[in-house]
C-alpha cells in the first residue's frame, strides 16, 4: 500500500511542478503586474466560498491534498483577489476534483486579470473541448492562446489535437501544425514529427 501512496504523491508533485513551470514561463515572458485592472470593463470575483465537491475518482490521499490546496489558495485569494497565479492553480485543482464549472470561473477570471497571458486561454480551450463540450468556445480560447503565446509549442499541440480528434477536421489540424512550425523554426521538431506522420 505504501508504494501506491508514494506513487500518488510523485504524480501530484510532478503535476504541480509542470503547472508551475508553465505559469513561471508565461509570467516572466509577459511581465504583467499582478494587480492589473481594466478601466473600461469589470468582472466579478468568482465565489470564493464555492463548496469543495470531489466528484472525480481520486484516491483518498489525492483528495486530501487537493482539498488542502484549494483551501489554501482560496484563503490567499480572499486576502488578495488579484493573485493571477493563484487563480490558475486553483483552476487546476478544481478541474482535478471534477469541478469543471469552478475551473472555468477561475481561468476566466485569470484571463481577465492578465489578458495577454496564454495560459488561462489554453486551459479554457482544453476545458471547453474535453469537459464542457463547447467546441465554439474551445476554438475561440485556443485562438487567443496562440495569439498571446505564438512561441508556446504545447498550445499548438493542444489546438492540433482539438481539430484532429474532437472536430475531425484534418485540414485545420494540419494548418495549425504548419502555423506552429512556421512561427517556431528552431523549436518545433515535435510539431514537424506530427505533420510528417499525419
C-alpha positions in Angstrom: 0.0 0.0 0.0 2.9 2.3 0.8 4.4 2.2 -2.8 1.0 3.3 -4.1 0.9 6.3 -1.7 4.4 7.3 -2.8 3.4 6.9 -6.5 0.3 9.1 -6.0 2.4 11.7 -4.2 5.0 11.7 -7.0 2.3 12.1 -9.7 0.8 15.1 -7.8 4.2 16.6 -7.3 5.2 16.2 -11.0 1.8 17.7 -12.0 2.3 20.7 -9.7 5.9 21.2 -11.0 4.7 21.1 -14.6 1.9 23.7 -13.9 4.4 25.8 -12.0 6.8 25.8 -14.9 4.3 27.0 -17.5 3.0 29.7 -15.1 6.5 30.9 -14.4 7.4 30.9 -18.1 4.3 32.8 -19.1 4.6 35.3 -16.2 8.3 36.0 -16.9 7.6 36.4 -20.6 4.7 38.8 -20.3 5.7 40.5 -17.0 2.1 41.7 -16.3 1.5 43.5 -13.0 -0.4 41.2 -10.6 -3.0 43.9 -9.8 -3.7 44.9 -13.4 -7.3 46.0 -13.6 -9.3 47.0 -16.7 -10.7 50.5 -16.5 -13.5 50.1 -19.0 -14.5 46.6 -18.1 -15.2 44.9 -14.8 -15.6 41.3 -13.9 -17.0 40.0 -10.6 -14.6 37.9 -8.5 -15.8 34.2 -8.6 -17.4 32.9 -5.4 -14.6 32.1 -3.1 -17.0 30.2 -0.8 -17.7 27.6 -3.5 -18.0 24.2 -1.9 -15.3 21.6 -2.5 -17.3 18.8 -4.1 -15.0 16.0 -5.2 -16.7 14.0 -8.0 -13.6 12.7 -9.7 -12.4 9.2 -9.0 -9.3 10.2 -6.9 -7.6 8.1 -4.2 -8.1 9.3 -0.7 -4.6 10.8 -0.4 -5.0 12.8 -3.6 -8.4 14.0 -2.4 -6.9 15.2 0.9 -4.1 17.1 -0.9 -6.5 18.7 -3.4 -8.8 19.8 -0.6 -5.9 21.3 1.3 -4.5 23.1 -1.7 -8.0 24.5 -2.7 -8.5 25.8 0.9 -5.0 27.4 1.0 -5.3 29.1 -2.4 -8.8 30.3 -1.6 -7.8 31.8 1.7 -5.0 33.7 0.0 -7.4 34.9 -2.7 -9.8 36.2 0.0 -6.9 38.4 1.2 -6.0 39.5 -2.4 -8.2 38.5 -5.3 -5.7 39.9 -7.9 -3.2 37.0 -7.4 -3.1 35.7 -11.0 -1.1 32.6 -10.3 -3.4 31.5 -7.5 -6.4 31.6 -9.9 -4.5 29.5 -12.4 -3.6 26.8 -9.9 -7.0 26.9 -8.2 -8.5 26.2 -11.6 -6.2 23.2 -12.0 -7.2 21.7 -8.6 -10.9 22.4 -9.3 -10.6 20.6 -12.6 -8.7 17.7 -10.9 -11.6 17.1 -8.4 -14.2 17.2 -11.2 -15.5 20.7 -10.6 -15.3 21.9 -14.2 -17.5 24.9 -13.7 -15.4 26.0 -10.8 -12.3 25.6 -13.0 -13.9 27.7 -15.8 -14.6 30.5 -13.4 -11.1 30.5 -12.1 -9.5 30.6 -15.5 -11.9 33.2 -16.9 -11.0 35.5 -14.0 -7.3 34.8 -14.5 -7.8 35.7 -18.2 -9.5 38.9 -17.1 -6.5 39.8 -14.8 -3.9 39.1 -17.4 -5.4 39.2 -20.9 -2.0 39.0 -22.6 -1.2 35.6 -20.9 -1.6 32.5 -23.0 -2.1 30.0 -20.1 -5.7 30.7 -19.0 -6.9 30.7 -22.6 -5.1 27.4 -23.4 -6.6 25.9 -20.2 -10.1 27.1 -21.1 -9.7 25.7 -24.7 -8.9 22.3 -23.3 -11.7 22.6 -20.7 -14.3 23.6 -23.2 -13.2 20.9 -25.7 -12.8 17.9 -23.5 -15.0 18.5 -20.4 -17.7 21.2 -21.1 -18.2 20.1 -24.7 -18.5 23.5 -26.2 -16.4 23.4 -29.4 -17.1 27.0 -30.4 -15.7 28.4 -27.1 -12.8 25.9 -27.2 -11.7 27.2 -30.6 -12.1 30.9 -29.5 -9.9 30.3 -26.5 -7.3 28.3 -28.3 -7.1 31.1 -30.9 -6.4 33.7 -28.2 -3.9 31.4 -26.6 -1.9 31.1 -29.9 -2.1 34.9 -30.4 -0.8 35.5 -26.9 1.8 32.8 -26.9 3.0 32.2 -30.5 6.2 30.6 -29.2 4.5 28.1 -26.9 4.7 24.7 -28.7 2.3 22.9 -26.3 -0.5 25.3 -27.3 -0.2 24.3 -31.0 -0.2 20.6 -30.0 -3.4 21.1 -27.9 -5.0 23.0 -30.7 -4.0 20.4 -33.2 -5.5 17.6 -31.1 -8.7 19.6 -30.7 -9.0 19.9 -34.5 -8.0 16.4 -35.3 -9.7 14.3 -32.7 -12.6 16.5 -31.4 -13.6 18.4 -34.6 -12.4 15.7 -37.0 -11.1 18.5 -39.2 -7.8 17.2 -40.7 -7.3 20.3 -42.9 -7.4 22.7 -39.8 -5.3 20.2 -37.8 -2.5 20.3 -40.4 -2.8 24.1 -40.8 -2.2 24.7 -37.1 0.8 22.4 -37.2 2.2 24.4 -40.2 1.5 27.7 -38.4 3.4 26.5 -35.3 6.3 25.3 -37.3 6.5 28.5 -39.3 6.4 30.6 -36.2 9.0 28.5 -34.3 11.5 27.2 -36.9 14.1 26.0 -34.3 11.9 24.6 -31.6 9.1 22.9 -33.4 10.5 19.4 -34.0 7.6 17.8 -32.1 5.1 19.6 -34.5 7.2 18.5 -37.5 7.0 14.9 -36.4 3.2 15.1 -36.0 2.9 16.6 -39.5 5.3 14.1 -41.1 3.3 11.2 -39.6 -0.1 12.6 -40.2 
